[in-house]
Amino acid sequence: MDNADVEAGGDDEFQGRRGRKYRPVVDDDDRAVLEMSSMDPSSSSSSSSHPAQSSLKYVKIKVSSEENLASNINEGPSASHVQSNGPQTESKLELFGFDSLVNILGLKSMTDEQAAVPSSPRDGETIAITQGIPKITAIKSGTLMGVFVPCLQNILGIIYYIRFSWIVGMAGIADSLLLVTLCGTCTFLTGISLSAIATNGAMKGGGPYYLIGRALGPEVGVSIGLCFFLGNAVAGSLYVLGAVETFLKAVPGAGFFTVTTTVNGMKVQSASLHDLQIYGIIVTILLCFIVFGGVKIINKVAPAFLIPVLLSMLCIYIGIARAKKNDPTEGLTGFSLDTFKDNWNSQYQKTNDAGIPDPDGKVPWDFNAMVGLFFPAVTGIMAGSNRSASLKDTQRSIPIGTLAATLTTTFMYLISVLLFGAIATRHLLLTDRLLSATISWPYPAFIYVGIILSTLGAALQSLTGAPRLLAAIANDDILPVLNYFKVADGSEPHFATLFTAFLCIACVIIGNLDLITPTITMFFLLCYAGVNLSCFLLDLLDAPSWRPRWKFHHWSLSLLGATLCIVIMFLISWAFTVVSLALASLIYYYVSIKGKAGDWGDGFKSAYFQLALRSLRSLGANQVHPKNWYPIPLIFCRPWGKLPENVPCHPKLADFANCMKKKGRGMSIFVSILDGDYPECVEDAKAACKQLDAYIEYKHCEGVAEIVVAPSMSEGFRGIVQTMGLGNLKPNIVVMRYPEIWRRENLTEIPNTFVEIINDCIVANKAVVIVKGLDEWPNEFQRQYGTIDLYWIVRDGGLMLLLSQLLLTKESFESCKIQVFCIAEEDTDAEGLKADVKKFLYDLRMHAEVIVVTMKSWDMQADNGAPQDESVEAYNAAQKRIADYLAEMKSTSKKHGTPLMADGKQVIVNEQQVEKFLYTTLKLNSTILRYSRMAAVVLVSLPPPPVNHPAYFYMEYMDLLVENVPRLLIVRGYRRDVVTLFT
């Protein structure tokens, strides 16, 4: 039976490795679906009767959903087999609703079998099962070959061979010791931070980029990661130029051009810039061909490059020990205390582009420049973390191997400073750039070969690691512009390699090592600072997930390491530092604008969380002072009726919510209620919450979305108004749309719900803002003219005044003026009330025109002002509807012999009081139409629902109040002030 037979849906069965029986079943799509059940191990012999099963190697499976799989198990013959054999171990574990740990983790301590797949496929995915073919696993490296050797190979390189003796001659022994200590301390502290982060979980590709990005966020990770990529690419050119310079020094006849410089009366020959450029480009191209051969070839060759390095260093130390006066070259003194004293102090001077001392040279040198030149000699500590995928034990190998390599090389550098300073004159140290080869034993050619091989090996590592770093950044899909460098798992990043080679050749054309090394130094220091800051942030926050196995770390060490990196950057060159930081900032800004959002659980999110908790605790439970009061609106998204499909909220509610914030600062909570039972509607609630989140983001509104499942809207809102928010960060204003459609669409349940919501807000001490005419509410681009009219009837703590001022801060209302209408009972009260209100507004720093309107008692006979005709018409219609509703209630009450009932509750109707409420509302509506018909928006106080009053009557009052007013905000404050007269 072959693969085609299985996919065609044959009836044969085959035995799985876990004692499960797989029977191919053809589904509707003619794809093979495996139906399985637990089997007794003894029954496995029965499967031997199918000889075709031994030839089965590969089977495609279409994964079904759990429900379908469960139904197949129950209906198939295997179900009866399980029942007949009694309960099995796996069926017991199924009681907990999750896969067993054996199936998920493949723990050999719990079973003798090996887990097949560590993760479960999703519904509808096609997966492969290999049977009888052992899984090929890559050879894993230990601490020595996986971390220590690569770090040692990257740290010990061209700087040590062809620049270290020159640095000792220029800086002197004292400054050189300080230089090595400073740079070594920086990398050692970075190694400690790297060890802590690397041992806090599994690492993927990308090395330090992965660590920094997951600690400081994708923006910081990508910006520093790209700078680190540039540093590695430029470092490749450094190694290539070092190899070429060594080759031209060893074989002077190979150069096409020769430069001769006179130093202190002596002629010194040095390599020409054009020779470095020509040979450098050729070598870079050849290395690129090797890199295109694949990382396997490089990994096989890389260990061989370390042997010449170690042998050449041994030859150097033997040559130092055997050195005698003027043997093998003039200027050698052997170990001499006088030479040591002469070389103790620094002698900084100008040199030409080749590094030869020249009084007329264009390149000045000082200690800061020495730091920039030497620092690349201590880089390479990331080589182990870059190979985390090929290590047996990442959390053990990276700390030990990295720190051991750092300490070893720092000790070697310190010893070499003392040795070089004690055996050669300053003149020889400054003129013989390859003094290490000159004094080596037995022949200088050994050193030349070691230098060339070590630098070529390091160049190969740079040209191999840099493209993979760029590919790792591209694969995270943060920057769309890097999509060209994406690669599949296991594939070679050819486009990234070409781009890296282009950058390397561009730096090779510069042809000057001393100009390239400060650039590399800045990029590497920026990366090391990022690693230290990452560990500092994670250590300081100390989140529950921060549990590194490497215990020898502290936030103060990481902070010291980061500070040291920044200090060294400015010591080298403030101009280069500013340029590198500006480049990283530009990349950060570009990523934040053009990049795709990603949540990697970075440390900044944890910092925001802890800062929010601390701020919440510091606010306490006491009321916020009016000077610090911010509106936190609870936006009630559920409309009175239905919205179009896939529209989670009224489109203008977010525009109105933004109008309640000053310069966009503040938080809004968008809440919607789903009717139903929570366990049954939980998935619908999650989908609705995502949809509402997308709406909020689309409207550029600072807010959060919440979906509540409740048996009814009233119960859901009652739960929301009691529990939403924490401490003093609870919503203080409930915003909702006025139910204008309730009568038109005969939605008889709306009045009772509307009244219950308002009563709940009053009981919970929440302010209320009800928006009438929301469909016509302007967005930020629709400029309004006219006035913002306030009908200030009751004391509301200044909320209505504050809302009007917030409206003026928006572009759409900034051309409007505020008018405050105060209601006076008698004419004699008008002037005094107007003066008091003007003084009050002046003290509040609010500019508004005050108008006093006299409204005498509700008695129609005492009224001298005639209401508007349309208001009277609405008033008469409301009177008739209320009379009809009351007559129906009385009829029902008389018929059943019960008290007056409305909405399932007993009510008390005072007809005279009803007439008074209705007529007072008529007077207010008439006044609004008389003075504010052309206003941009009108704000009026919200009358509370009368106690034991039918909800239907209250809706009639409200309908009469908003009649013919196109855009109205009905506002009710709560028992506290939101504005203050004092500073």
N, C-alpha and C positions, 0 to 999 in steps of 0.2 A: 504494500500500500504506500504510495508516494504522496507528495504534497498535494498534487492535483486531485488525488482521490479524496483527501481530507477536505479540501475546499469545495469539492463537489458534493460533499455531504454523504459519504459512505456510511455503512452501518457498523463497521468495525470499531472496536474499542481498544484503547491502549492504556497502559498503567503508568501513572505519574510517579515521581520520586517520593512523594509524601503519602503514599498509600491512598491517593484519590483516583477515582475512575473518571476518565474524560471520554465523553461520547459526542462526536460531532453531530450537531443538529443544524439543519439548514433553516435559516430564518427567511423573512420576506424579501430580503435583499440578496439572497443567494450567497451570503457570506457565512463562513463557518463560525458557529457559536458553540463554545464548549460548555457542556452541562456536567457538573461534577458533584460528587458527594463523598462523604467519608466512607472508607472501606476497612474492613478488618484485614490486618496484614496477612493473615493466613490465606485470604482469598486471592492474593497476588499470583499464586501459582496458576490460577485459572486463566490468567491473561497470557500464559505461555502458549496457549492453544492458537494464538493468532500470530503466525510467523511473520506476517507482513509488518508487525509492529516493530521488529528489530531494525527495519530499514528507515523508520521514521526519524527524521533529523530536524525538521523545521516546520512549525505549524503557525499559521496566522490566526489570531483570535480577535474577534470583535467583542469588546467588553460590554456586557449588558448592565442595566441599572440594577440596584439591589432588589427592587421589588420584582422585576422580571426573573432575576436569578432565584429569588426565594420561591416564586411560584413554580419555576421549573424543577426546583429540588423537591417541593412538596408533591408535585404531580408525577415526577419521574419515578422509575422503579427503584432508584437509589433511596428514596424516602422510606419505603417499606424495609429496605435493607438496614437502614440505621435503626429503625424501631425494633427490628428483630434481633439486632445484636446488642441492644441496650444502649445506655448513654455512653458517649465517647468523651474524651477530654476536650476536644475542640467544641463539641456542642455545649459543654458546660461553660467554656469561655465565652461563647456567643451570648450568654445571659447578660454579660456586662455591656453589650452593644458596641464593642470595639474588637479589632483584630488582636490576636494574642501577641505577646512580646516576641515569641519565637518566630511567628510569621513576619513580623515587622523588622526586627533587628537581627534575626538569625543567630541567636545566642547559643553557642555550642555547649555552654554549661547547662543548658536546659534541654538540649536534644543532641543526638549524635549526627543529625542531618545538617546540611548547609542550606541557608535560606537562598531562595532563587532570586528574588527581586526585593530590594529594600523599600520600595514605594509602590503604591497602588495606582493603576492606570485610571483615567477618568472615563466616564461613560462615553461610548462612541469611539474611543480611540482604538487603533489597530496596533497590537503589540505582537512581539515575536517570542516564542518559546523554543529554546534550543535544547535538544535532548541527546544525550550521549556524546556531546562535544564539550570538553572542558573549557571553561572560560579562561582566556588568555589574559594574564595579569602582568602589568609592567613591573620590572625589577625596581624595588624600592631601595633608596640609599640610606645609609646611616648618618650619624653625626659627622664622622670624619670626612667621607667622600661627598656627602650631600650638602654640608654647610661649611665646615672648616676649610677644606681645600678650595672650594670656589671663592670664599671670602679672601683667603690668603692670596689666591691667584689674582684677584681683582685689586687688592690693596697694594701688594708688592708689584710695582710696574715701572713704567718709564721714568717717573720722577726720581725714584731712588737711584736708578742707574746713571742718568745723564744730567740730573739737576741737583742732587742732594749735596755732593761735595762743593758745588758752586754756591749753594745756599749757605753752607758752613763758612765758606770764604767771605761771602758778602755780609752775612749777619753776625759772624763770630760765634764762638761756642756758647756764650751766655744767652744771646738772643735766640740761637738755634734750639737750645734746650727749652727755653720758654715757648718757642714756636711749636715744637713737637708736643710739649705738655698741654698747651692750649688746644691744639687740634685734636690730640688724643683724648682729652677730657670731653670735648664736644661729641666725638663719635662714641665714646664709652657711655655717656649719659643717654645718647640716642639709642644705643644698643640695649640699654636697660628698658627704655620705653618700648622699643620694638619687641623685646622679649615678653613684656607684660601684655601688649595687645595681641601678639601672635599666639599666646597661650590662652587666650580667652575664647577660643572657638576655632572651628574649621576655617581654613583659608582657601580662597579660590584664586584664579589667575589675576595678575595685575600687581602683585607684590605690595609696595607701599601705597600705591593708588587705592588698592582694595581696602587697606587698613585705614587710611585717612578718610576715604569716602564714606566708609561705614561708621566712622567715629564723628566726623565733622559735617557730614552731609554731602550730597552729590555735587553741589556747586563748588565747595572747597576742594573736594576730591578730584574733580575734573580739572580745575584750574591748577592745582599743585601737580596732579598727575601729568598733564601736558607739559608743564615746565620740567618735570623729572624726565619725561620722554626726550625733550630737547637736550637736557643735560647728558643723557646717555648717547644720543646721536652725535653730539659735539664731542663727547669723550672718545667715540670711535675715531674721529679725525685726529684727536690728540695721540692716540696709540699708533695710528698709521704714520703720522709725522715723526714720532719717536723712532719707529722702526726704520724709516727712510733715512733719518739723520744719522742713526747708528750705522747703517749700511754705507752711506757716503763717507763717514769717518773711517770705517774699516777699509773701504775700497775707494780711495780718492780719485782714481782714474775713471771711475764710473760716472763722475759728474760731467755735465756738459758745460757748466759755468763754474768759475772759481772766484771767490772773494777773498782778498788779502787785506788784513788790517794791521796797522803798526801800533803796538802797545808797549810803552816804555822803551822805545828803540828797537823792539823785536817785532818781526813780521809773523803774524798768526793767520793761518788759512782756515776758513770756515765754509760750510756748505752754502751754496747760493740759494736764494729764495726760489728761483725758477726751477732749479733741480728738485727742491722739495715738492713743488707743485706738480711737476711732470710725473715723478715717481709715485707721489702720493695718490694721484688720480688713477694710475695704473694699478697700484696695489689695492685701492678701494674697489675697483671694478672686479679684480680677481677674487677678493673676499666675498663680494656680493654673489658671484657664481657659486662659491662654496656654500653660502648661506641658503641659496635657492635649492641646494641639494637636500636640505632638511635638517632638522635639529638632531636627528639620530646620528648623522655623520659627525656633527660638531661635538656631541656628547662623547662619542668614541675617541675623538682626537684630543679633546680638551684635557683629560688627565695627563697626556703625554707632554703637554706644554709646561706642566708644573715641574717636571723632573729637571729640565735645563735651568729653570729658575733657581731651584734649590742647589743644584751643582754649581751654578755660576756664583751664588752667594757664598758657598763654601770656598770657592776659589778666591773670592775677594778677601775673605777673612784670613785665609792662609797667606795670601799675598801681603796683607797688612802686617801679619806677624813676622814675615820674612823680610819686610822692607828695610833697606839700609840707606845711608846717606848717599844721595845722587844715584841710587840704584833701585829700579831700572831706568829712572829718568832724573834729570836735573830738577832740583826743588824738593825732592824727598829727603827727609831728615831721619826717618825711622822714629821710634818713640822718643820724643824729646820734650822735656819740661819747658825749655825755652820756647820751642815752637808752640806748645800748648798755651803759654802765657801770651805770646805774640798774637795768637788767633782768638784769644778770649773775648776781646772787645769787637764791636762791629766796625765795618768800614764801608758804609753805603756810598755808592758813586754811580755815575751815569754809564750806560753801556749803549752799544749799537743794537740794531735789531737782532743780531745773532747772539747777544748776551756777552760780548767781549767788552771789557772795560774800555771806555773811550771818553776823554774829557769833553769832546764835542758830540757825544752821543745824544740821542733824542729820548732815551728811556731812562728816567730817574728811578731809583730804588730806595725803599725804606722798609721798616718792619711791616707796615700794613701791606705793602706789595708782596713781601715775602710770604705772608699768610695766604694771599690769593694764589701765589705760585705753588706753595707746598700742599695746600689742603687737598687737591685731587689725589695726593699720595696716601691719604687716610680714608678715602671713599672706597666703596665696595662692600660695606657691611650689609647691604640689602641683597647680596647675591644669594644667601641662603633662603631668605623669605621669598625670593622670586621662584624658587624651586620647591615650594611647599607641597605641590601636588605629587612630587616624586620621592618624598621622605617617608620612612617607615613610621616615625613618631615625631610629628611636627612640633608638638608642644614640649618635647624634650630636646630635640636636636637644634632648633633655632636659637634658643637662649645660650646653650652651652657652646655651640659651634661659633656663633657670632661673637660673643664676648671673649672667647678664647682667642679667636683670630685677631680681635682688636687689641687685646693685651699683649699678644705675642709680637705683633708688628710694631706697636708703640715702644715696647722694650727694645726691639731691634733698632729702631730709629734712634732712641736715646743712646744706645751703645755706639752706634755708627757716628753720631755727632762727636763723641769723645775720641773715637779712633781717628777719624779723618782730621780733626783739629789738632791731633798730636803728632802726625807723621808727615805733613806737607806744609810748605810755606803758603802764605796767602796768595802770592802770585800764581803758583801752580794750581791752587784751588779755583782761582777765577779764570784762568786761561785754558786749562785742560777740562773741557766739558765731560770727557769720558775718563776721568781719573780712575774710576773703579775698574776700567778695563786695563789701564796702564799698569796698575800695581798688582793685578791679579796673577795668580799662579796656576799653571805653569806658563800659559800663553794668553795674551789678550784676546785671541780669536775665540776662546771659550766664552768670554763675556759678551763679545759681539753676537755670537750665536744665541746665547741665553737671552740677551736683550731683544733681539729680533723675534725669537720664538715667543717670548713672554708677551711682547707688545702685540704681535699678530694674534696670539690667543685671546688677549684681552679685547682686541678690536673685534674678533669674531663673536665674543660674548656680548659686546655692545650692539653689534649689528644683528645679533639674534634676539637679545632681550628687549631692545627698544621697539621693534615692530610688534612684538607680542604685547607689550605694554599699551601701545596705541590701539591694537586690536581689542584688548580687554576693555579699554575705555569706549571704543565704538560698539562693542557687543552689549554694553549696558544700556544702549539706546537712549542716552541722555541728550546728545547733540546730533541733530539730523545731518549736519554737515559732515560728520564722520562716518556716515553709513557706507561710504565706499571702502572703508577699511574693515568692515565686518567679515568674520570668517566663521565657518562652522566648526564644531568641536572636532579636534583632531586634524584640522586642515592647516596648511601653512599660510601665513599672512603675506601673500606675495605683493599686493598693492602697498601694504604698510612697509614692506622691505624696500621696495623701490623708492618710496618717499623718504625713508631713513637714509638710503644711499645718496639721494639727491642732496639732503642736508649735509651729510658727511663730506661729500665732494665739495660743496660750497665752502665749508670750513677749511678743507684741505687747501683750497685755492688761496686762502689767507696766508697759509704757510708759516705762521709764526706761533710757536708753542707758548711763548710768554704772553701773547695776546689772547689765546684761546683758553688757557687755564683759568683766568679770573671769571670768564663766562660760565665755565663748567662749575666753578666753585659756588657761584650765586645760585644756580639751579639746584645743586645738591644741598646747599645750606637751606634753601627754601623748603625742600622736601624733608630734611631732617627736623626743621622747625615745626613742620606740619605733624610729623610723627610725635614729637615731644608735646605739642599742644593737644594732640588727640589723647595721649595718655594722661596728661594733666587734667583735661576735662573729665575723662572717664573716672579717674581716681578721685577727683574732687566731688563729683556727683555721687559716686559709689552706689550706682543703681543695683537692684537685686541680680541683674544679669551679668554684672561685672565681677567675675570670679576667676581671674587668671591663675594658672598653675604656678607661674613664676612669682614668688612672693617677695623678692627683694626689689621692691619699687616703692616710690612715694611720690605724691604730687609735687613736693618741693623739688625733688631731683628733676622731674620732667620740666617744671617751670624754669629751673636753672639751665637745663639743656636748651630749651627754646630761647631763653634770653641770651645765652652764649652764642647761639646760631645767629641771632639778629645782630649782636654786637660784632661778631666776626664779619658779617656782611658789610657793616658800616666801616669797620676797620680797613677792609680791603679797598672799597671804593664806594663812596656815598652815591656817586652817579650811577654805577652799575646796580647798586641796591635799589635805588629809586626806579630804575628802568625795569628791573626784574619784578619788583612789587607792583609796578604799574601794569606790566604784562599780565601778572596773575590776577590783578583786580579787573582788568578788561575781560579776561577769560571768565572770571566769576560773574561779571555783569552780563556778559553774553549768554552764559549758561542759564542765569536766572531769568533772562528775557526770552531766549529762544529754546531753552532746554525743556525736556519733558519732565513733568513732576514725578518724583520717585520717593518713596518712604523706605529708607534703609534702617530705620531705628537708630539714627545718629544721635550723638551726644547733645546736640543743640536742642533736639526735641525733649530729651530728658531734662536739660537745663530749663527750658521753658516750663516744663511740668512742675519742677521743684520750685521755680520762681513763682508760678501761679499759686502753688500750695502755700508758700511762705507769705505771699501777698494776701491770700485769703485769710490766713490766720492773723495777720497783722491788722486786717480790717476789723476783726472781732465781730461780735454779734450786735453791737450797738448801732443805732441809726447813723447814717452818714450825714455829715454836716451839709447844710444847703450849698455851701461854696464848692463842695466836692461831689455834688449830686449829678449823676449822669442818667439820662433815660435809657433803660434797658427794656425795649418793647418786646412783648410776647405777641407775635404776629399770628393771628388765628387764620390759617390758610383755608380751612374748609368753608366753601361758599354756601350761601343759602340757595341751594339748587345744584346744578351740575355744570362742570367745566368740560371743555372738549377733551377727548381722549389724549393721554400722555401730557396733559397740562396739570402739574401738581399744585399750582397756586395761581391766583389772579395775577396777570402780568404787571399790574400797577401797584400791587402791595409792596413789592421791593422798592419801587420808586418812592412811595410814601415813607417807608422805613428809613431810607437814606435822608429824607427831609427832616427826620427827627434827630439827626446827628450833626454835630458841629465839625465841619471839615472831614466828615466820614469817620470820625473816631467814635467808637462805641460798639456794642454788640447787640445783635438782634437774634431772637429765638423764633424760628418759624416752626409752628406746630400744626399738625393735621391729625384728625381723629378718624380711625377706621372702625366702622361698626362690625362687631363679631366677637368670636371667642379667640383669645390670644393664641393658644396652641395651634388652632387651625389657620390663623391669619398671619403667623409670624413671618413666613416667606413673603407674603404680599406687603407686609410692613417694611421689611428690609428693602424690597424693590422700590417701594414708594419713597423711602428715606434717601436712597441713592438718586432717585429722580429729583427729589426736592433739593438735594445738595447741588446737583448739576444746575438747577434753576438759579439757586443763590449765587453760584460762581458765575454763571452767565450774566446775571444782573449786576455783578461787581459790588455785591453787598456783603459787608462784614457780618456774618451770622452763622448760626448752626441750625441744622434740621433735626427735628424730633417727630417721630410717628408714634401715636398711642392707640392701642387697640382697646376698645371698651364696648359694653353692650349698647350704649347710646351716647349721643353727643354730650348730653348734660352730665352724665356720670364721668365720661372721659375728661371733660373740661374741669370738673370738680377735683378730680385727681391731679390734673396738671397744675391748677392754681395753688394747690396745697404743697406739692412736692418739687416743682420745677426750680432748679437753681440751688446754690450752696451759700450759706451765710448771707453776707451782704451783696452777693452777686445774683440774687434772685431777681426775676423780672419785676419791674415796678409799674409798667403800663401795659394794659391789654388793648391791642389794636385789632379791630375787626370791621368788616364791611357791613353797612346797613342793609337789612333784608328788604330791598325795594320790591322784590318779585313775589313776596308771599301772598298778596291778594290776587295778583294777576294770574298766578299759577295755582291758586287755591291750596297753598301749603299750610293747612290748618295747624300743624304741629309746631310751626316756627314761633308764634307768639309766646307759648309757654317756655320753649327752649331759650329764646332771647331774654325773657325776663329772668329765668333761672341763672343764666350766665351773668347778667348784670348784678343780681343779688349776691352771687358767689364772689364777684369782684369786690363788692362793698364789704362783705363779711371778711374777706381775706385782706382787706386794706390795700387793694390795687387800684391804681388810676385806670380810667377807661377813656379810650378815644375811638369813636365810631365814625367811619368815613362814609358820607353819602355823596354819590356822584363819582365813585372811584373810577369808572370807565373813562371819565373825562379828565382824570388827574394828569397834570403835565409831567413829561419826563425832563431830563436835564437840558435838553436842547430846545424846549418850547418855552420861550420867554413870556412872562405874564406882566400885565400892566394893570393899574388901578389900585385898589386898596385891599388890605387884609383887615376885615372888620371883626371885632371882638364884642360879643354881647355878654358882659361880665355881670352876672346876676347873683351868684353866690360865691362865698369864699372858697377857693380851691387850692390855696397854698401858692398861688402864682403860676400854676402849671399852664394855664391858657396864655398868659403873658410870655412865658418862656418858650412855648411852642411857636408863637408868632415871631419871636426873635430868631429862633432856629430856622424858620422858613426864609427869613431875610438873608441868611447866609448862603442860600442856594442861588445859583445863577438864574433859575427860572423865576424866582420871586424877588430878586435883588432890586428891581425897579419899582416895587410896590411900596406903599406907605401904610402905616398902621393907624386904624381908628378904633378907639375904645368907647363903646356905648355902655353907659351906666344907667340902670333902671332906678328911678326915684318914684316913691309913692305919691308925693305931693310936690307942687310947684315950689313951695317954700324951701324944700330940701335940695333943690337942683344946684344952686350956686355954691353952697357949702360942700356938697358932694363933689362937684367938679374941681374945686380948689384942692380938696384933700387928695383926689385921685392924681391930679397933676403933680402935686408935691411927692406923692408916693412913686410915681413913674420917674420923676427926676432923680430921686434917691437911688432908684434901681438902674440908673444909666440907660433908660429906655426912652426913645423918642416916639411919641404917638400923639395924635390929636384926640382930645377927650370931648365926647358929646353925651349930654345927659338927656334921657328920654323919660317923660313922665307917664306912668301907667297907674291910673287910679284903680279903685277897687273893682272887683269883677262885676259889680252890679251894672247891667246894661243901661239902666236909666241914668246913671251918673256919668256915663261916658260921653265925651264931647267929640271924640275922634271916630270917624267911620272906618271900619276895616276895609281892606282891598276886596274888590268884587270876587276875585278867584278864591280868596280865603273864605269868604262867606259861603260860597258854593261848596267848598270842601267841608266847611263846618256843618252845613245842613246835611250833607251826605253822611258825615260821621255820626251826627245825632240820630239819623234814621237807622243806621246799622247798629248802633249801640242799643237803641230802643228795641229793635227786632231781636237782638241777641239776649237782652234782659228778659223780654217776654218769653222767649224759648226756654230760658233757665227757670223762670217761674212756673211755666207749664210743666216742665219735667219734674220740678220739685213737688208741685201739687199732685201730679199723677202718682209719684212714688212715695209721697208722704215723707220726704226728706228735706233737710235744709238746702239752701241754694248751693249748688256744686258747679265748679268749673275746673276742667283739667284734672279731675279726680280729687280735688281738694275743696273744702268748705270755704265759701267766700261771703263777705258782708258787703252789700251794695247800698251806699248812701246816694240816692239819686241826685240830691242837691249838691253833694260833693263832686259827683261825676260831672254835673253841669258846670261847676266851678272850674274843675281841671280843664275841661274841654274849652271853655271860653277863654281862660288864661292863655292856653296854647294858641288859640285863635289870635289873641291880641299880640303875642310875641311873633307869630308868623307874619301878621300884617305889618308889624314894625320892621321886621327884616326885609320884607319886600319893598317897603317904602324907602328905606335908607340904603339898602345894600344889594339892590337888584343887579348892579354892574360890578360888584366886588369880585376880586380874583378868588377869594375863599372867605367863608364866614365861619367863625368859631362861636359856639353857643354852649352854655352850661347844660349838662344832662340832668333832667329831673329824675330822681330815684323812683322806682316803681312803688306805688302806694301799698301799704300792708293790707293783706286779705282782699286785694283787688283782683278781679279777673285779668289774666294776661292779655286777653283780647282787647279790653278797654285801654290798657296801657299802649298797645300797638296803635290803637286809633289816635291817642294823644300824640304819639311820636309821628305818625303819618301826617297829621295835621301840622305839626311843627316844621317838618321838612318839605311840606308841599310847595312846589314851584321854586325851590331854592336849588340851583344847579349843583353847587359844590359847597358842602357843609361838613364841618368837623364838630361833633357833639362830644364835649369834654367833661369829665368829672374827675376832680382831684381826689386826694386821700388825706388822711389826718396828719399832715405834716407839710412844712414849707419846703419849696424847691428853689426859692430865690431868697436872697438876703440883702439887707440894706448896708451891711457893714463889710469892711475890707478884711 
